[in-house]
Amino acid sequence: MEGQERREKILELLTLSKIPISGSELAKRLGVSRQVIVQDIALLRAVNKNILSTTKGYLLYFREKQKVNRCFSVLHTTDQIEDELCTIVDNGGKVLDVIVSHDIYGTISADLIISTRQDVYDFVEKVNTKKTIPLKELTNNHHLHTVEADNEQILDRIEAALKEKGYIK
């Protein structure tokens, strides 16, 4: 399979999938190495394809025009990650990313795409089992989340809930 044909197939698979597909799974389906998939994803992104890398795999992301988003500056302990994320999704938000501003490395961000409690539980389990530290640890627990919702009122409700819990000062 030629490169262009393979990249079209990757787009087709991601378009048809409602859940992320891992690089390994794409490689297996297309008969190539995972590294070839990583390179193909980079090429697709270079031509403005909205492919996100999540902890569960690749996801083609179509942003609906009526959605709104807001960046929340939050501060909490690692033990409070689950509560913070559940507060956001329980109030109708989708956590798109996490961002930290590091004194040496500058802005560091990672896509999260967390929209359900199960997504939260899966993320927290990975944090606990992968023996890694969350990005917020690089900046004394201070970090940002871009949150998407259907309207501004939902974002206002999320902000109020996060303030009530002391995650926003």
C-alpha positions in Angstrom: 0.0 0.0 0.0 1.4 3.4 -1.0 1.9 6.1 1.5 -0.9 8.4 0.3 -3.3 5.4 0.1 -2.3 4.3 3.6 -2.9 7.9 5.0 -6.3 7.9 3.3 -7.1 4.6 5.0 -6.0 6.0 8.4 -8.4 8.9 7.9 -11.2 6.5 7.0 -10.6 4.3 10.0 -10.5 7.3 12.4 -13.6 8.8 10.8 -15.5 5.6 11.3 -14.4 5.1 14.9 -16.2 6.7 17.8 -13.3 5.8 20.1 -9.5 6.4 19.8 -7.5 3.9 17.9 -4.0 3.1 19.1 -1.0 3.5 16.9 -0.3 -0.2 17.3 -3.8 -1.1 16.2 -3.5 1.1 13.1 -0.2 -0.5 12.3 -1.6 -4.0 12.7 -4.6 -3.2 10.5 -2.4 -1.6 7.8 0.5 -4.0 7.9 3.2 -1.5 8.8 5.2 -0.6 11.9 3.9 1.8 14.6 6.7 4.2 13.6 5.3 4.4 10.0 1.9 5.3 11.6 3.4 8.0 13.7 5.0 9.5 10.6 1.8 9.3 8.7 -0.1 11.0 11.5 2.5 13.8 11.5 2.1 14.2 7.7 -1.7 14.3 8.1 -1.5 16.9 10.8 0.8 19.0 8.6 -2.1 19.3 6.1 -4.5 20.5 8.8 -6.2 17.2 9.7 -7.6 17.4 13.3 -6.0 14.3 14.7 -5.5 14.2 18.4 -3.1 11.9 20.3 -4.8 10.8 23.5 -3.8 8.4 26.1 -6.0 5.8 24.4 -4.8 6.4 20.9 -5.6 8.6 17.9 -8.9 10.4 17.4 -10.2 12.5 14.5 -11.7 15.5 16.1 -14.4 17.5 14.5 -15.1 20.6 16.5 -18.8 21.5 16.3 -19.4 25.2 15.5 -21.8 25.8 18.3 -19.4 24.6 21.0 -17.6 27.1 23.2 -14.5 26.7 25.3 -12.7 28.4 28.2 -9.3 28.0 29.7 -9.4 27.5 33.5 -6.4 28.1 35.7 -6.5 25.5 38.5 -4.4 24.4 41.4 -4.8 21.2 43.4 -2.9 18.1 44.6 -2.5 14.9 42.7 -5.0 13.2 45.0 -7.6 15.7 43.8 -7.2 15.1 40.1 -10.2 12.7 39.9 -12.4 15.1 41.8 -11.4 18.1 39.7 -12.0 16.2 36.4 -15.3 14.7 37.6 -16.4 18.2 38.6 -15.9 19.4 35.0 -17.5 16.4 33.2 -20.4 16.1 35.7 -21.3 19.7 34.9 -21.3 19.2 31.2 -17.7 20.0 30.2 -15.2 18.1 28.1 -11.5 18.6 29.2 -9.6 19.0 25.9 -6.1 19.4 27.3 -3.7 20.2 30.2 -1.2 23.1 29.9 1.7 24.2 32.1 4.0 27.1 31.8 7.4 26.0 32.8 10.2 28.5 33.7 12.8 26.7 31.5 10.8 24.8 28.9 8.0 27.3 28.3 4.5 26.2 27.5 3.9 22.4 27.6 0.5 21.0 26.6 -1.0 17.5 26.2 -4.3 16.5 24.7 -6.6 14.8 27.2 -10.1 14.6 25.6 -11.9 13.6 28.8 -15.7 13.8 28.6 -17.1 11.1 30.9 -16.5 9.7 34.3 -15.1 6.6 32.7 -12.5 8.7 30.8 -11.6 10.3 34.2 -11.2 6.9 35.9 -9.1 5.6 33.0 -6.8 8.7 33.1 -6.4 8.5 36.9 -5.6 4.8 36.6 -2.9 5.5 34.0 -1.4 8.2 36.2 -1.3 5.8 39.2 0.0 2.7 37.3 2.4 4.1 34.8 4.8 5.5 37.5 4.8 8.9 35.9 4.0 12.3 37.3 1.3 14.6 36.0 2.5 17.7 34.2 1.1 19.9 37.0 3.9 18.6 39.2 6.4 20.6 37.1 4.7 23.9 38.2 3.9 23.3 41.8 0.4 22.0 40.9 -0.6 25.0 38.9 -2.0 24.2 35.5 -4.6 25.1 32.9 -7.4 23.1 31.2 -9.2 24.1 28.1 -12.8 23.0 28.6 -15.4 22.7 25.9 -19.1 22.9 26.5 -22.4 23.5 24.6 -22.8 27.0 25.9 -21.4 29.7 28.2 -23.8 28.9 31.0 -22.3 25.5 31.3 -18.8 27.0 31.5 -20.0 29.4 34.1 -21.4 26.5 36.1 -18.1 24.6 35.8 -16.2 27.7 36.9 -18.4 28.2 40.0 -18.1 24.5 40.9 -14.3 24.6 40.6 -14.2 27.8 42.7 -16.5 26.3 45.4 -14.1 23.3 45.7 -11.1 25.7 45.9 -9.5 24.6 42.6 -9.7 28.1 41.2 -8.5 30.9 43.4 
